[in-house]
Amino acid sequence: MILDGKKVANLRNEQLKAKIKTNNLKLTTAIILVGDNPASLSYVNGKLRACKKVGIEARLIKLDESITKDELTNEINKLNEDKSVDGILLQLPLPNHLVGKHFINLINPKKDIDGFTTINQGKLFQEIETIPPATPQGIMNLIDHYNINLEGMDVLVIGRSQIVGLPVAKMILDRNATVTVCHLKSKDWQIYSKNADLIVVAAGHPKLLTADLVKEGVIVVDVGINRVDGKIVGDVDFEAVAKKAKYISPVPKGIGPMTINALLENVYKVKMEGN
Amino acid sequence: MILDGKKVANLRNEQLKAKIKTNNLKLTTAIILVGDNPASLSYVNGKLRACKKVGIEARLIKLDESITKDELTNEINKLNEDKSVDGILLQLPLPNHLVGKHFINLINPKKDIDGFTTINQGKLFQEIETIPPATPQGIMNLIDHYNINLEGMDVLVIGRSQIVGLPVAKMILDRNATVTVCHLKSKDWQIYSKNADLIVVAAGHPKLLTADLVKEGVIVVDVGINRVDGKIVGDVDFEAVAKKAKYISPVPKGIGPMTINALLENVYKVKMEGN
């Protein structure tokens, strides 16, 4: 059975749109893009379109690649202080002379709709209500839509990034699953994948997870976004693994739209909580 | 082979004492104890003695169990502002009418020698230089003393508390091991323990880890502190597991003294970094 991220995200987006309209809310988010990285540009355009669709005003702040640290700091400070701006998103990666982590942490945590600031990630770690990072939250929303109960499950998370692997591992652990995190330096991670009830793959390697590495009835969430021969593919050998899986999320139309939806819901969340 | 926490902690304490003396440093930490919980009192006394031994001035702030939220808030604020106080430790647990997490987060993160504030735990999560929580840091110091290379190891962490299990899992993951976290709700965690190269047990259950559940040559770190028949024991069936283990930490004289040492080193660290 397909974990239909596209469908679930559309459903949630419609609900969000209705809430915004019914309550006559004015939601505004700023999206900062530094430079002309084509992948970033494409992600940002996707976010702008999604905002528009649900009735969120999105302001694109496009900055030149040569911007100085002080100038970028000023831009973020202006948006922090601007009461008409509810959410702020700084598209990563930044050009080499700017350290992403530093500038992310200049964002007012109450406007941090990506949930990437240190304080917001610390809250996630400590189980304090926070603005969740969008991809992990999107994964949880998809799992919940299909009423998958994670308690007691053996779960493998492949990848340990701060924006996907680590936070989703924590969220899944909070649902009382046993969670293993593996990565490039892991030896014999296949021992874990063959035993896992649920596998979240966020490694960025096409066809990393093949059918011989999973058990019958596994649930697979594919977070990979790879460009192969001009096509977008995930990290899973989808056709073959799908034959053994109870549930599997496709790429595209899986976690991608769920991530965007979670981001939009975060704009709503920060608005409701005030800043 | 015994992971001799007592010996390693003594060694590190001596080094710390020499550094403090040589540089003629005046280090001061405040320890806040609310109420008369006998276990807390015993922990606090141990910390006070340890501070004295290495030349750190420790001020015990003993507060009545009936203290109000405002009063405790004021006490913490006073210590935050007191330039003669380098470190602040709030002994947990607090009486039921006070929420530990809330008061911990009132401590100036630069004086947070337990490393428990949300911002400091967020930094740990994001691999930003921080004040590490003492028990996990003590575990890492002990492992490092014996030159144990964790890269590629299969590691099981039993227990998922915010002060031991979760942060130590993150620290071990940062050393490029594959890390599994299991807990009370885990099914079949023995599959993991039998495969693990290193097991950290922080569950609070005497004899939870028995010899049949580990492989030959395993490394075992026992963080348990349980009182059984008037004696302090860990979570591991020590005698039997020691026969199969390559390295094993005892209780007492294992992680306990390493924790205290890490705490003392944190006072030095916050002093050096200024506040």
Boltz contact constraints between the chains, C-beta under 6 A:
constraints:
  - contact:
      token1: [A, 118]
      token2: [B, 122]
      max_distance: 6.0
  - contact:
      token1: [A, 118]
      token2: [B, 123]
      max_distance: 6.0
  - contact:
      token1: [A, 118]
      token2: [B, 126]
      max_distance: 6.0
  - contact:
      token1: [A, 119]
      token2: [B, 119]
      max_distance: 6.0
  - contact:
      token1: [A, 119]
      token2: [B, 122]
      max_distance: 6.0
  - contact:
      token1: [A, 121]
      token2: [B, 122]
      max_distance: 6.0
  - contact:
      token1: [A, 121]
      token2: [B, 125]
      max_distance: 6.0
  - contact:
      token1: [A, 121]
      token2: [B, 126]
      max_distance: 6.0
  - contact:
      token1: [A, 122]
      token2: [B, 118]
      max_distance: 6.0
  - contact:
      token1: [A, 122]
      token2: [B, 119]
      max_distance: 6.0
  - contact:
      token1: [A, 122]
      token2: [B, 121]
      max_distance: 6.0
  - contact:
      token1: [A, 122]
      token2: [B, 122]
      max_distance: 6.0
  - contact:
      token1: [A, 123]
      token2: [B, 118]
      max_distance: 6.0
  - contact:
      token1: [A, 125]
      token2: [B, 121]
      max_distance: 6.0
  - contact:
      token1: [A, 125]
      token2: [B, 125]
      max_distance: 6.0
  - contact:
      token1: [A, 126]
      token2: [B, 118]
      max_distance: 6.0
  - contact:
      token1: [A, 126]
      token2: [B, 121]
      max_distance: 6.0
  - contact:
      token1: [A, 126]
      token2: [B, 162]
      max_distance: 6.0
  - contact:
      token1: [A, 152]
      token2: [B, 185]
      max_distance: 6.0
  - contact:
      token1: [A, 152]
      token2: [B, 187]
      max_distance: 6.0
  - contact:
      token1: [A, 162]
      token2: [B, 126]
      max_distance: 6.0
  - contact:
      token1: [A, 173]
      token2: [B, 181]
      max_distance: 6.0
  - contact:
      token1: [A, 176]
      token2: [B, 185]
      max_distance: 6.0
  - contact:
      token1: [A, 178]
      token2: [B, 182]
      max_distance: 6.0
  - contact:
      token1: [A, 178]
      token2: [B, 186]
      max_distance: 6.0
  - contact:
      token1: [A, 179]
      token2: [B, 181]
      max_distance: 6.0
  - contact:
      token1: [A, 180]
      token2: [B, 180]
      max_distance: 6.0
  - contact:
      token1: [A, 181]
      token2: [B, 173]
      max_distance: 6.0
  - contact:
      token1: [A, 181]
      token2: [B, 179]
      max_distance: 6.0
  - contact:
      token1: [A, 182]
      token2: [B, 178]
      max_distance: 6.0
  - contact:
      token1: [A, 185]
      token2: [B, 152]
      max_distance: 6.0
  - contact:
      token1: [A, 185]
      token2: [B, 176]
      max_distance: 6.0
  - contact:
      token1: [A, 186]
      token2: [B, 178]
      max_distance: 6.0
  - contact:
      token1: [A, 187]
      token2: [B, 152]
      max_distance: 6.0
